[in-house]
Amino acid sequence: MRILLAEDEKALSKVLVTILEKNGYSVDPVYNGEDALDYLRSGNYDAAVLDIMMPKRDGISVLTEARREGNQIPILMLTAKAEIDDRVRGLDSGANDYLPKPFDTKELLARIRAMTRTQTAADTKLRMGNVTLDRSTLELATPTGSFRLANKEFQMMEFFLSNPHHVISSERFMEKIWGYDSDAEINVVWVYISYLRKKLAALHANVEIRASRNAGYSLEETV
């Protein structure tokens, strides 16, 4: 799951990115409201966390414009303000939840899980062939065994299992998992494909990652 984090306090943003990534999320941090709105317009996110007090454009303005444009992804608002009127304003503008600073990171994670639960409740476990991917534990399993996947491995496998038989380009993997501002080279996609192929082989999976020349990769059942 990819999250947009719009928080102008860079020290706090760095801590939150680390915590979210350790919990299986892919995160793009931005530090002002204009960038937040531009990134949201990409349609590349499953959820967003927006600070209300940001330079260039405040979080409420970003939220209001995103909703006006038809973007309905779950959005959690963060703010140092704790007054009831501010909470009401955020919720009335289309926020799914509201968390005043300071907050415990465990509560932040719980609120993100809660607001995205309608998206994932029915498919906590993704399946294809004899392979199961547990989104709650990051565990890839078959009847012969299991591996707990590293963050990027999990996100790639989740992307494959959410789009079975669809060819996904390396560029799309880069956008979805590494993000627009990543310094990673595009060949990192092949490296992680190799990791996943080895794990699927070790688990005697009856699905495989196939390459389509000059197009990308797809997850297919073996004959």
N, CA and C atoms as a LAMMPS dump frame, in Angstrom:
ITEM: TIMESTEP
0
ITEM: NUMBER OF ATOMS
669
ITEM: BOX BOUNDS ff ff ff
-5.0000000000000000e+02 5.0000000000000000e+02
-5.0000000000000000e+02 5.0000000000000000e+02
-5.0000000000000000e+02 5.0000000000000000e+02
ITEM: ATOMS id mol type element x y z
1 1 1 N 0.838 -1.186 0
2 1 2 C 0 0 0
3 1 3 C 0.879 1.245 0
4 2 1 N 0.6 2.183 -0.896
5 2 2 C 1.412 3.396 -1.032
6 2 3 C 0.705 4.578 -0.376
7 3 1 N 1.459 5.308 0.449
8 3 2 C 0.915 6.437 1.196
9 3 3 C 1.655 7.713 0.832
10 4 1 N 0.903 8.788 0.659
11 4 2 C 1.486 10.114 0.522
12 4 3 C 1.506 10.759 1.896
13 5 1 N 2.68 11.208 2.333
14 5 2 C 2.83 11.875 3.622
15 5 3 C 3.205 13.326 3.374
16 6 1 N 2.314 14.243 3.715
17 6 2 C 2.569 15.675 3.567
18 6 3 C 2.748 16.278 4.954
19 7 1 N 3.998 16.507 5.32
20 7 2 C 4.352 17.023 6.645
21 7 3 C 5.569 17.931 6.484
22 8 1 N 5.432 19.21 6.859
23 8 2 C 6.52 20.155 6.612
24 8 3 C 7.627 20.11 7.664
25 9 1 N 7.376 19.48 8.812
26 9 2 C 8.439 19.299 9.795
27 9 3 C 9.287 18.106 9.346
28 10 1 N 10.454 18.394 8.774
29 10 2 C 11.227 17.342 8.109
30 10 3 C 11.727 16.278 9.08
31 11 1 N 12.062 16.674 10.306
32 11 2 C 12.518 15.672 11.28
33 11 3 C 11.395 14.692 11.597
34 12 1 N 10.175 15.213 11.803
35 12 2 C 9.024 14.351 12.065
36 12 3 C 8.706 13.506 10.845
37 13 1 N 8.77 14.105 9.673
38 13 2 C 8.494 13.366 8.445
39 13 3 C 9.436 12.179 8.299
40 14 1 N 10.712 12.403 8.56
41 14 2 C 11.696 11.328 8.432
42 14 3 C 11.382 10.174 9.373
43 15 1 N 10.988 10.506 10.61
44 15 2 C 10.641 9.465 11.587
45 15 3 C 9.414 8.692 11.117
46 16 1 N 8.396 9.408 10.64
47 16 2 C 7.161 8.756 10.206
48 16 3 C 7.396 7.869 8.985
49 17 1 N 8.235 8.317 8.05
50 17 2 C 8.549 7.496 6.88
51 17 3 C 9.187 6.18 7.315
52 18 1 N 10.135 6.268 8.248
53 18 2 C 10.813 5.061 8.738
54 18 3 C 9.818 4.103 9.377
55 19 1 N 8.938 4.619 10.214
56 19 2 C 7.961 3.778 10.913
57 19 3 C 6.985 3.143 9.922
58 20 1 N 6.484 3.928 8.987
59 20 2 C 5.526 3.405 8.012
60 20 3 C 6.175 2.334 7.127
61 21 1 N 7.398 2.57 6.698
62 21 2 C 8.067 1.581 5.847
63 21 3 C 8.343 0.29 6.606
64 22 1 N 8.667 0.395 7.885
65 22 2 C 8.898 -0.806 8.687
66 22 3 C 7.612 -1.613 8.868
67 23 1 N 6.477 -0.961 8.663
68 23 2 C 5.189 -1.641 8.791
69 23 3 C 4.582 -1.995 7.433
70 24 1 N 5.425 -2.053 6.413
71 24 2 C 4.992 -2.579 5.126
72 24 3 C 4.402 -1.584 4.158
73 25 1 N 4.451 -0.293 4.484
74 25 2 C 3.922 0.726 3.577
75 25 3 C 5.047 1.298 2.721
76 26 1 N 4.675 1.756 1.548
77 26 2 C 5.579 2.526 0.715
78 26 3 C 5.159 3.983 0.846
79 27 1 N 6.117 4.883 1.047
80 27 2 C 5.78 6.263 1.415
81 27 3 C 6.5 7.264 0.525
82 28 1 N 5.761 8.266 0.068
83 28 2 C 6.365 9.426 -0.587
84 28 3 C 6.165 10.634 0.314
85 29 1 N 7.234 11.231 0.851
86 29 2 C 7.087 12.428 1.67
87 29 3 C 7.143 13.703 0.83
88 30 1 N 6.277 14.65 1.14
89 30 2 C 6.348 15.996 0.565
90 30 3 C 6.241 16.982 1.725
91 31 1 N 6.634 18.243 1.459
92 31 2 C 6.781 19.179 2.563
93 31 3 C 5.985 20.472 2.395
94 32 1 N 5.117 20.521 1.386
95 32 2 C 4.226 21.673 1.236
96 32 3 C 2.951 21.246 0.53
97 33 1 N 1.933 22.096 0.641
98 33 2 C 0.628 21.735 0.121
99 33 3 C 0.538 21.656 -1.386
100 34 1 N 1.293 22.485 -2.091
101 34 2 C 1.247 22.434 -3.551
102 34 3 C 1.778 21.101 -4.072
103 35 1 N 2.889 20.65 -3.502
104 35 2 C 3.425 19.348 -3.91
105 35 3 C 2.459 18.223 -3.538
106 36 1 N 1.829 18.341 -2.375
107 36 2 C 0.879 17.306 -1.946
108 36 3 C -0.246 17.148 -2.962
109 37 1 N -0.791 18.267 -3.414
110 37 2 C -1.894 18.201 -4.376
111 37 3 C -1.417 17.641 -5.712
112 38 1 N -0.232 18.051 -6.155
113 38 2 C 0.307 17.522 -7.416
114 38 3 C 0.495 16.01 -7.343
115 39 1 N 1.032 15.525 -6.238
116 39 2 C 1.257 14.094 -6.084
117 39 3 C -0.072 13.335 -6.017
118 40 1 N -1.043 13.886 -5.313
119 40 2 C -2.351 13.231 -5.237
120 40 3 C -2.98 13.094 -6.618
121 41 1 N -2.747 14.074 -7.467
122 41 2 C -3.336 14.051 -8.807
123 41 3 C -2.772 12.924 -9.667
124 42 1 N -1.646 12.35 -9.26
125 42 2 C -1.062 11.245 -10.033
126 42 3 C -1.918 9.989 -9.969
127 43 1 N -2.778 9.882 -8.942
128 43 2 C -3.601 8.688 -8.781
129 43 3 C -2.82 7.471 -8.362
130 44 1 N -1.65 7.698 -7.761
131 44 2 C -0.731 6.609 -7.468
132 44 3 C -0.761 6.166 -6.009
133 45 1 N -1.715 6.66 -5.235
134 45 2 C -1.713 6.417 -3.787
135 45 3 C -2.973 5.697 -3.315
136 46 1 N -2.798 4.931 -2.239
137 46 2 C -3.909 4.218 -1.615
138 46 3 C -4.461 4.971 -0.426
139 47 1 N -3.671 5.899 0.124
140 47 2 C -4.089 6.711 1.269
141 47 3 C -3.143 7.897 1.379
142 48 1 N -3.561 8.911 2.152
143 48 2 C -2.717 10.088 2.361
144 48 3 C -2.829 10.548 3.803
145 49 1 N -1.715 11.077 4.309
146 49 2 C -1.674 11.718 5.619
147 49 3 C -1.244 13.157 5.376
148 50 1 N -2.117 14.114 5.721
149 50 2 C -1.86 15.525 5.437
150 50 3 C -1.798 16.334 6.717
151 51 1 N -0.716 17.095 6.877
152 51 2 C -0.657 18.073 7.952
153 51 3 C -1.514 19.271 7.542
154 52 1 N -2.24 19.854 8.475
155 52 2 C -3.063 21.011 8.132
156 52 3 C -2.197 22.243 7.904
157 53 1 N -1.248 22.502 8.784
158 53 2 C -0.426 23.704 8.69
159 53 3 C 0.801 23.429 7.837
160 54 1 N 0.723 23.788 6.538
161 54 2 C 1.832 23.588 5.614
162 54 3 C 2.063 24.854 4.806
163 55 1 N 3.291 25.081 4.339
164 55 2 C 3.54 26.233 3.471
165 55 3 C 2.924 26.046 2.091
166 56 1 N 2.767 27.169 1.395
167 56 2 C 2.257 27.259 0.024
168 56 3 C 0.763 26.954 -0.077
169 57 1 N 0.321 25.901 0.618
170 57 2 C -1.105 25.549 0.588
171 57 3 C -1.387 24.699 1.809
172 58 1 N -2.428 25.064 2.581
173 58 2 C -2.694 24.311 3.804
174 58 3 C -3.402 22.995 3.494
175 59 1 N -3.372 22.098 4.477
176 59 2 C -3.916 20.766 4.28
177 59 3 C -5.4 20.738 3.971
178 60 1 N -6.168 21.636 4.583
179 60 2 C -7.613 21.688 4.307
180 60 3 C -7.853 22.056 2.847
181 61 1 N -7.083 23.009 2.336
182 61 2 C -7.213 23.416 0.938
183 61 3 C -6.875 22.258 0.003
184 62 1 N -5.815 21.532 0.337
185 62 2 C -5.433 20.368 -0.469
186 62 3 C -6.548 19.322 -0.446
187 63 1 N -7.058 19.041 0.738
188 63 2 C -8.138 18.068 0.908
189 63 3 C -9.371 18.468 0.108
190 64 1 N -9.779 19.741 0.249
191 64 2 C -10.985 20.233 -0.433
192 64 3 C -10.842 20.125 -1.944
193 65 1 N -9.667 20.515 -2.466
194 65 2 C -9.454 20.467 -3.912
195 65 3 C -9.411 19.022 -4.414
196 66 1 N -8.767 18.147 -3.645
197 66 2 C -8.699 16.738 -4.048
198 66 3 C -10.094 16.134 -4.128
199 67 1 N -10.918 16.413 -3.145
200 67 2 C -12.287 15.891 -3.162
201 67 3 C -13.094 16.505 -4.299
202 68 1 N -12.881 17.794 -4.557
203 68 2 C -13.608 18.45 -5.65
204 68 3 C -13.265 17.821 -6.995
205 69 1 N -12.016 17.365 -7.111
206 69 2 C -11.569 16.735 -8.352
207 69 3 C -11.952 15.262 -8.429
208 70 1 N -12.616 14.757 -7.397
209 70 2 C -13.099 13.38 -7.427
210 70 3 C -12.169 12.356 -6.815
211 71 1 N -11.107 12.796 -6.158
212 71 2 C -10.177 11.863 -5.513
213 71 3 C -10.762 11.438 -4.172
214 72 1 N -11.084 10.147 -4.045
215 72 2 C -11.772 9.652 -2.851
216 72 3 C -10.897 8.735 -1.996
217 73 1 N -9.57 8.792 -2.149
218 73 2 C -8.731 7.935 -1.313
219 73 3 C -8.868 8.339 0.155
220 74 1 N -8.664 7.406 1.081
221 74 2 C -8.724 7.741 2.512
222 74 3 C -7.66 8.782 2.866
223 75 1 N -8.061 9.805 3.602
224 75 2 C -7.143 10.875 3.998
225 75 3 C -7.256 11.12 5.496
226 76 1 N -6.106 11.098 6.162
227 76 2 C -6.003 11.394 7.591
228 76 3 C -5.335 12.751 7.744
229 77 1 N -5.932 13.63 8.548
230 77 2 C -5.385 14.96 8.781
231 77 3 C -4.587 14.986 10.083
232 78 1 N -3.399 15.606 10.019
233 78 2 C -2.575 15.833 11.198
234 78 3 C -2.512 17.33 11.473
235 79 1 N -2.537 17.712 12.745
236 79 2 C -2.398 19.127 13.065
237 79 3 C -1.985 19.314 14.506
238 80 1 N -1.334 20.447 14.765
239 80 2 C -1.001 20.811 16.145
240 80 3 C -2.216 21.388 16.843
241 81 1 N -3.201 21.74 16.071
242 81 2 C -4.413 22.317 16.643
243 81 3 C -5.325 21.202 17.144
244 82 1 N -5.881 21.408 18.33
245 82 2 C -6.728 20.365 18.896
246 82 3 C -8.147 20.858 19.157
247 83 1 N -8.475 22.082 18.699
248 83 2 C -9.795 22.619 18.95
249 83 3 C -10.859 21.846 18.168
250 84 1 N -12.031 21.747 18.761
251 84 2 C -13.137 21.021 18.126
252 84 3 C -13.467 21.605 16.76
253 85 1 N -13.45 22.935 16.62
254 85 2 C -13.822 23.559 15.351
255 85 3 C -12.892 23.122 14.22
256 86 1 N -11.604 22.975 14.536
257 86 2 C -10.649 22.54 13.502
258 86 3 C -10.923 21.102 13.087
259 87 1 N -11.252 20.263 14.064
260 87 2 C -11.57 18.877 13.737
261 87 3 C -12.807 18.795 12.852
262 88 1 N -13.826 19.568 13.212
263 88 2 C -15.078 19.564 12.445
264 88 3 C -14.826 20.052 11.028
265 89 1 N -14.021 21.115 10.893
266 89 2 C -13.719 21.665 9.571
267 89 3 C -13.039 20.618 8.693
268 90 1 N -12.074 19.911 9.265
269 90 2 C -11.385 18.887 8.494
270 90 3 C -12.314 17.76 8.066
271 91 1 N -13.115 17.277 8.99
272 91 2 C -14.035 16.186 8.668
273 91 3 C -15.103 16.626 7.679
274 92 1 N -15.611 17.837 7.841
275 92 2 C -16.618 18.35 6.913
276 92 3 C -16.049 18.574 5.518
277 93 1 N -14.751 18.758 5.428
278 93 2 C -14.109 18.968 4.129
279 93 3 C -13.815 17.655 3.404
280 94 1 N -14.077 16.535 4.079
281 94 2 C -13.919 15.238 3.426
282 94 3 C -12.844 14.345 3.983
283 95 1 N -12.243 14.725 5.127
284 95 2 C -11.237 13.856 5.735
285 95 3 C -11.896 12.608 6.309
286 96 1 N -11.178 11.5 6.28
287 96 2 C -11.681 10.259 6.876
288 96 3 C -11.406 10.182 8.368
289 97 1 N -10.354 10.871 8.795
290 97 2 C -10.012 10.858 10.224
291 97 3 C -9.136 12.058 10.519
292 98 1 N -8.865 12.273 11.803
293 98 2 C -8.205 13.471 12.27
294 98 3 C -7.389 13.11 13.501
295 99 1 N -6.104 13.467 13.504
296 99 2 C -5.242 13.12 14.63
297 99 3 C -4.43 14.342 15.052
298 100 1 N -4.686 14.878 16.273
299 100 2 C -3.94 16.056 16.73
300 100 3 C -2.549 15.685 17.23
301 101 1 N -1.594 16.583 17.013
302 101 2 C -0.247 16.427 17.547
303 101 3 C -0.212 16.92 18.995
304 102 1 N 0.67 16.363 19.808
305 102 2 C 1.52 15.192 19.556
306 102 3 C 0.702 13.911 19.607
307 103 1 N 1.159 12.876 18.941
308 103 2 C 0.43 11.615 18.901
309 103 3 C 1.402 10.462 19.048
310 104 1 N 0.885 9.332 19.448
311 104 2 C 1.674 8.105 19.532
312 104 3 C 1.659 7.437 18.159
313 105 1 N 2.821 6.999 17.686
314 105 2 C 2.875 6.396 16.356
315 105 3 C 2.029 5.129 16.253
316 106 1 N 1.835 4.43 17.361
317 106 2 C 0.964 3.249 17.333
318 106 3 C -0.464 3.654 17.004
319 107 1 N -0.885 4.813 17.517
320 107 2 C -2.236 5.283 17.212
321 107 3 C -2.33 5.7 15.752
322 108 1 N -1.279 6.341 15.236
323 108 2 C -1.28 6.707 13.823
324 108 3 C -1.431 5.472 12.943
325 109 1 N -0.666 4.422 13.23
326 109 2 C -0.752 3.188 12.448
327 109 3 C -2.144 2.572 12.551
328 110 1 N -2.71 2.592 13.753
329 110 2 C -4.043 2.03 13.949
330 110 3 C -5.083 2.807 13.156
331 111 1 N -4.946 4.129 13.115
332 111 2 C -5.908 4.947 12.374
333 111 3 C -5.777 4.747 10.864
334 112 1 N -4.541 4.576 10.394
335 112 2 C -4.354 4.29 8.968
336 112 3 C -4.979 2.944 8.622
337 113 1 N -4.748 1.943 9.475
338 113 2 C -5.366 0.628 9.23
339 113 3 C -6.887 0.739 9.221
340 114 1 N -7.425 1.515 10.157
341 114 2 C -8.884 1.634 10.262
342 114 3 C -9.48 2.309 9.038
343 115 1 N -8.844 3.384 8.576
344 115 2 C -9.465 4.121 7.468
345 115 3 C -9.28 3.419 6.124
346 116 1 N -8.324 2.477 6.053
347 116 2 C -8.141 1.725 4.815
348 116 3 C -8.752 0.332 4.898
349 117 1 N -9.394 0.028 6.018
350 117 2 C -9.89 -1.326 6.24
351 117 3 C -10.926 -1.739 5.211
352 118 1 N -11.752 -0.804 4.755
353 118 2 C -12.782 -1.16 3.771
354 118 3 C -12.15 -1.618 2.464
355 119 1 N -10.909 -1.154 2.214
356 119 2 C -10.214 -1.579 0.991
357 119 3 C -9.618 -2.974 1.132
358 120 1 N -9.204 -3.332 2.349
359 120 2 C -8.424 -4.553 2.517
360 120 3 C -9.098 -5.632 3.363
361 121 1 N -10.225 -5.306 4.004
362 121 2 C -10.833 -6.276 4.929
363 121 3 C -11.168 -7.593 4.248
364 122 1 N -11.67 -7.494 3.009
365 122 2 C -12.109 -8.716 2.332
366 122 3 C -10.949 -9.496 1.729
367 123 1 N -9.782 -8.852 1.639
368 123 2 C -8.663 -9.542 1.002
369 123 3 C -7.375 -9.336 1.785
370 124 1 N -7.432 -9.603 3.083
371 124 2 C -6.214 -9.55 3.896
372 124 3 C -5.194 -10.525 3.358
373 125 1 N -5.678 -11.658 2.837
374 125 2 C -4.79 -12.631 2.203
375 125 3 C -5.083 -12.672 0.703
376 126 1 N -4.031 -12.475 -0.075
377 126 2 C -4.14 -12.564 -1.519
378 126 3 C -3.692 -13.954 -1.951
379 127 1 N -4.381 -14.532 -2.917
380 127 2 C -4.091 -15.906 -3.326
381 127 3 C -4.057 -16.047 -4.838
382 128 1 N -3.19 -16.94 -5.273
383 128 2 C -3.161 -17.362 -6.671
384 128 3 C -2.473 -18.715 -6.7
385 129 1 N -3.102 -19.682 -7.36
386 129 2 C -2.547 -21.026 -7.35
387 129 3 C -2.41 -21.516 -5.922
388 130 1 N -1.228 -22.055 -5.591
389 130 2 C -1.018 -22.53 -4.218
390 130 3 C -0.288 -21.504 -3.349
391 131 1 N -0.244 -20.26 -3.83
392 131 2 C 0.482 -19.189 -3.148
393 131 3 C -0.481 -18.28 -2.39
394 132 1 N -0.1 -17.925 -1.166
395 132 2 C -0.857 -16.981 -0.356
396 132 3 C 0.079 -15.886 0.146
397 133 1 N -0.371 -14.649 0.073
398 133 2 C 0.374 -13.525 0.632
399 133 3 C -0.485 -12.889 1.714
400 134 1 N 0.019 -12.915 2.942
401 134 2 C -0.703 -12.344 4.08
402 134 3 C -0.272 -10.896 4.261
403 135 1 N -1.207 -9.975 4.025
404 135 2 C -0.873 -8.549 4.12
405 135 3 C -0.574 -8.107 5.548
406 136 1 N -1.099 -8.826 6.52
407 136 2 C -0.897 -8.41 7.911
408 136 3 C 0.469 -8.837 8.448
409 137 1 N 1.037 -9.912 7.902
410 137 2 C 2.323 -10.419 8.399
411 137 3 C 3.443 -10.324 7.368
412 138 1 N 3.104 -9.929 6.125
413 138 2 C 4.056 -9.856 5.008
414 138 3 C 4.595 -11.238 4.647
415 139 1 N 3.813 -12.293 4.931
416 139 2 C 4.277 -13.666 4.743
417 139 3 C 3.796 -14.239 3.421
418 140 1 N 4.752 -14.721 2.644
419 140 2 C 4.471 -15.424 1.402
420 140 3 C 4.536 -16.914 1.699
421 141 1 N 3.463 -17.651 1.379
422 141 2 C 3.409 -19.048 1.796
423 141 3 C 2.803 -19.941 0.722
424 142 1 N 3.218 -21.195 0.763
425 142 2 C 2.585 -22.291 0.027
426 142 3 C 2.449 -23.438 1.027
427 143 1 N 1.806 -24.538 0.649
428 143 2 C 1.71 -25.666 1.586
429 143 3 C 3.061 -26.226 2.026
430 144 1 N 4.14 -25.893 1.322
431 144 2 C 5.447 -26.453 1.673
432 144 3 C 6.263 -25.569 2.605
433 145 1 N 5.839 -24.318 2.823
434 145 2 C 6.616 -23.445 3.696
435 145 3 C 6.246 -21.986 3.509
436 146 1 N 7.068 -21.093 4.073
437 146 2 C 6.762 -19.669 3.984
438 146 3 C 8.024 -18.832 4.157
439 147 1 N 7.949 -17.593 3.67
440 147 2 C 8.974 -16.582 3.886
441 147 3 C 8.287 -15.295 4.331
442 148 1 N 8.917 -14.596 5.278
443 148 2 C 8.467 -13.235 5.581
444 148 3 C 9.247 -12.312 4.653
445 149 1 N 8.526 -11.6 3.793
446 149 2 C 9.172 -10.795 2.776
447 149 3 C 9.668 -9.462 3.326
448 150 1 N 10.758 -8.979 2.762
449 150 2 C 11.213 -7.624 3.042
450 150 3 C 10.217 -6.646 2.412
451 151 1 N 10.294 -5.4 2.829
452 151 2 C 9.287 -4.405 2.458
453 151 3 C 9.054 -4.311 0.951
454 152 1 N 10.113 -4.086 0.178
455 152 2 C 9.956 -3.914 -1.272
456 152 3 C 9.519 -5.222 -1.931
457 153 1 N 10.018 -6.35 -1.443
458 153 2 C 9.573 -7.651 -1.968
459 153 3 C 8.078 -7.812 -1.755
460 154 1 N 7.623 -7.492 -0.551
461 154 2 C 6.197 -7.607 -0.244
462 154 3 C 5.369 -6.729 -1.17
463 155 1 N 5.792 -5.482 -1.342
464 155 2 C 5.009 -4.561 -2.174
465 155 3 C 4.937 -5.03 -3.621
466 156 1 N 6.035 -5.578 -4.128
467 156 2 C 6.003 -6.086 -5.496
468 156 3 C 5.099 -7.305 -5.606
469 157 1 N 5.198 -8.222 -4.642
470 157 2 C 4.352 -9.409 -4.693
471 157 3 C 2.883 -9.031 -4.526
472 158 1 N 2.608 -8.066 -3.684
473 158 2 C 1.232 -7.589 -3.51
474 158 3 C 0.714 -7.005 -4.82
475 159 1 N 1.545 -6.256 -5.503
476 159 2 C 1.161 -5.657 -6.78
477 159 3 C 0.865 -6.746 -7.811
478 160 1 N 1.729 -7.761 -7.879
479 160 2 C 1.484 -8.877 -8.798
480 160 3 C 0.17 -9.59 -8.488
481 161 1 N -0.038 -9.932 -7.222
482 161 2 C -1.226 -10.703 -6.844
483 161 3 C -2.511 -9.886 -6.95
484 162 1 N -2.397 -8.576 -6.866
485 162 2 C -3.571 -7.713 -7.043
486 162 3 C -3.904 -7.517 -8.518
487 163 1 N -2.945 -7.872 -9.386
488 163 2 C -3.139 -7.714 -10.836
489 163 3 C -2.69 -8.977 -11.563
490 164 1 N -3.303 -10.135 -11.257
491 164 2 C -2.86 -11.389 -11.869
492 164 3 C -3.029 -11.368 -13.382
493 165 1 N -2.043 -11.933 -14.069
494 165 2 C -2.04 -12.069 -15.53
495 165 3 C -1.846 -10.73 -16.254
496 166 1 N -1.738 -9.641 -15.536
497 166 2 C -1.535 -8.332 -16.17
498 166 3 C -0.038 -8.049 -16.29
499 167 1 N 0.38 -7.584 -17.429
500 167 2 C 1.781 -7.212 -17.619
501 167 3 C 2.017 -5.842 -16.992
502 168 1 N 2.993 -5.789 -16.09
503 168 2 C 3.308 -4.556 -15.368
504 168 3 C 4.71 -4.126 -15.776
505 169 1 N 4.842 -2.92 -16.255
506 169 2 C 6.133 -2.443 -16.734
507 169 3 C 7.063 -2.107 -15.572
508 170 1 N 8.345 -2.095 -15.855
509 170 2 C 9.323 -1.7 -14.842
510 170 3 C 9.083 -0.267 -14.398
511 171 1 N 8.684 0.587 -15.337
512 171 2 C 8.409 1.987 -15.006
513 171 3 C 7.254 2.099 -14.021
514 172 1 N 6.234 1.257 -14.207
515 172 2 C 5.091 1.29 -13.291
516 172 3 C 5.504 0.821 -11.895
517 173 1 N 6.354 -0.207 -11.822
518 173 2 C 6.862 -0.635 -10.517
519 173 3 C 7.64 0.494 -9.842
520 174 1 N 8.44 1.203 -10.602
521 174 2 C 9.218 2.299 -10.038
522 174 3 C 8.303 3.379 -9.471
523 175 1 N 7.257 3.73 -10.21
524 175 2 C 6.316 4.753 -9.746
525 175 3 C 5.591 4.311 -8.486
526 176 1 N 5.104 3.07 -8.508
527 176 2 C 4.244 2.587 -7.44
528 176 3 C 5.013 2.255 -6.165
529 177 1 N 6.216 1.734 -6.297
530 177 2 C 6.921 1.206 -5.129
531 177 3 C 8.098 2.079 -4.7
532 178 1 N 8.893 2.548 -5.658
533 178 2 C 10.037 3.374 -5.266
534 178 3 C 9.698 4.859 -5.221
535 179 1 N 8.702 5.293 -6
536 179 2 C 8.273 6.689 -5.957
537 179 3 C 9.021 7.564 -6.94
538 180 1 N 8.445 8.729 -7.18
539 180 2 C 8.962 9.634 -8.2
540 180 3 C 10.335 10.212 -7.856
541 181 1 N 10.604 10.384 -6.581
542 181 2 C 11.838 11.047 -6.163
543 181 3 C 12.952 10.076 -5.811
544 182 1 N 12.753 8.81 -6.093
545 182 2 C 13.76 7.813 -5.735
546 182 3 C 15.02 7.962 -6.589
547 183 1 N 16.173 7.714 -5.961
548 183 2 C 17.439 7.718 -6.69
549 183 3 C 17.76 6.341 -7.27
550 184 1 N 16.903 5.372 -7.021
551 184 2 C 17.162 4.009 -7.486
552 184 3 C 17.128 3.937 -9.015
553 185 1 N 18.013 3.096 -9.574
554 185 2 C 18.016 2.856 -11.016
555 185 3 C 16.922 1.852 -11.357
556 186 1 N 16.449 1.897 -12.583
557 186 2 C 15.325 1.053 -12.965
558 186 3 C 15.676 -0.434 -12.92
559 187 1 N 16.971 -0.776 -12.99
560 187 2 C 17.331 -2.196 -12.936
561 187 3 C 17.103 -2.799 -11.558
562 188 1 N 16.784 -1.958 -10.556
563 188 2 C 16.456 -2.498 -9.234
564 188 3 C 15.192 -3.355 -9.31
565 189 1 N 14.33 -3.063 -10.27
566 189 2 C 13.12 -3.871 -10.447
567 189 3 C 13.506 -5.304 -10.787
568 190 1 N 14.441 -5.469 -11.716
569 190 2 C 14.889 -6.819 -12.085
570 190 3 C 15.501 -7.532 -10.885
571 191 1 N 16.255 -6.804 -10.073
572 191 2 C 16.887 -7.403 -8.895
573 191 3 C 15.824 -7.991 -7.97
574 192 1 N 14.761 -7.236 -7.712
575 192 2 C 13.713 -7.729 -6.814
576 192 3 C 12.871 -8.816 -7.464
577 193 1 N 12.7 -8.755 -8.773
578 193 2 C 12.042 -9.854 -9.487
579 193 3 C 12.832 -11.139 -9.263
580 194 1 N 14.154 -11.052 -9.337
581 194 2 C 15.015 -12.211 -9.118
582 194 3 C 14.848 -12.763 -7.709
583 195 1 N 14.801 -11.866 -6.701
584 195 2 C 14.577 -12.312 -5.323
585 195 3 C 13.276 -13.093 -5.207
586 196 1 N 12.208 -12.551 -5.795
587 196 2 C 10.899 -13.194 -5.68
588 196 3 C 10.852 -14.521 -6.431
589 197 1 N 11.487 -14.583 -7.586
590 197 2 C 11.516 -15.844 -8.332
591 197 3 C 12.191 -16.946 -7.522
592 198 1 N 13.276 -16.601 -6.849
593 198 2 C 13.988 -17.596 -6.035
594 198 3 C 13.124 -18.074 -4.873
595 199 1 N 12.389 -17.164 -4.25
596 199 2 C 11.529 -17.556 -3.132
597 199 3 C 10.366 -18.414 -3.616
598 200 1 N 9.771 -18.055 -4.749
599 200 2 C 8.677 -18.864 -5.292
600 200 3 C 9.167 -20.272 -5.647
601 201 1 N 10.368 -20.355 -6.214
602 201 2 C 10.927 -21.668 -6.555
603 201 3 C 11.196 -22.491 -5.301
604 202 1 N 11.734 -21.842 -4.274
605 202 2 C 12.041 -22.551 -3.031
606 202 3 C 10.778 -23.064 -2.351
607 203 1 N 9.653 -22.357 -2.558
608 203 2 C 8.38 -22.75 -1.953
609 203 3 C 7.602 -23.732 -2.841
610 204 1 N 8.179 -24.102 -3.986
611 204 2 C 7.487 -24.989 -4.943
612 204 3 C 6.136 -24.407 -5.351
613 205 1 N 6.141 -23.114 -5.617
614 205 2 C 4.903 -22.443 -6.039
615 205 3 C 4.512 -22.886 -7.441
616 206 1 N 3.205 -22.924 -7.678
617 206 2 C 2.742 -23.237 -9.032
618 206 3 C 2.33 -21.968 -9.783
619 207 1 N 2.94 -20.848 -9.38
620 207 2 C 2.847 -19.608 -10.143
621 207 3 C 4.272 -19.115 -10.383
622 208 1 N 4.447 -18.32 -11.424
623 208 2 C 5.775 -17.811 -11.744
624 208 3 C 5.668 -16.402 -12.311
625 209 1 N 6.773 -15.676 -12.211
626 209 2 C 6.85 -14.329 -12.777
627 209 3 C 7.459 -14.443 -14.164
628 210 1 N 6.682 -14.092 -15.175
629 210 2 C 7.132 -14.192 -16.552
630 210 3 C 7.457 -12.81 -17.11
631 211 1 N 8.479 -12.757 -17.923
632 211 2 C 8.87 -11.516 -18.581
633 211 3 C 8.266 -11.46 -19.978
634 212 1 N 7.728 -10.315 -20.331
635 212 2 C 7.244 -10.067 -21.69
636 212 3 C 8.199 -9.064 -22.332
637 213 1 N 8.819 -9.446 -23.404
638 213 2 C 9.875 -8.647 -24.026
639 213 3 C 9.427 -7.21 -24.276
640 214 1 N 10.205 -6.263 -23.78
641 214 2 C 9.964 -4.831 -23.947
642 214 3 C 8.624 -4.357 -23.386
643 215 1 N 8.028 -5.169 -22.505
644 215 2 C 6.727 -4.778 -21.938
645 215 3 C 6.731 -4.776 -20.422
646 216 1 N 7.215 -5.852 -19.812
647 216 2 C 7.209 -5.899 -18.369
648 216 3 C 7.104 -7.319 -17.85
649 217 1 N 6.449 -7.481 -16.72
650 217 2 C 6.363 -8.773 -16.045
651 217 3 C 4.923 -9.057 -15.637
652 218 1 N 4.595 -10.341 -15.594
653 218 2 C 3.256 -10.739 -15.14
654 218 3 C 3.357 -11.993 -14.297
655 219 1 N 2.383 -12.172 -13.414
656 219 2 C 2.312 -13.358 -12.58
657 219 3 C 1.356 -14.349 -13.221
658 220 1 N 1.873 -15.54 -13.535
659 220 2 C 1.091 -16.527 -14.264
660 220 3 C 1.163 -17.874 -13.564
661 221 1 N 0.116 -18.673 -13.743
662 221 2 C 0.127 -20.043 -13.206
663 221 3 C 0.944 -20.917 -14.132
664 222 1 N 1.7 -21.823 -13.556
665 222 2 C 2.502 -22.745 -14.365
666 222 3 C 1.61 -23.885 -14.858
667 223 1 N 1.965 -24.403 -15.973
668 223 2 C 1.167 -25.491 -16.57
669 223 3 C 1.553 -26.814 -15.94
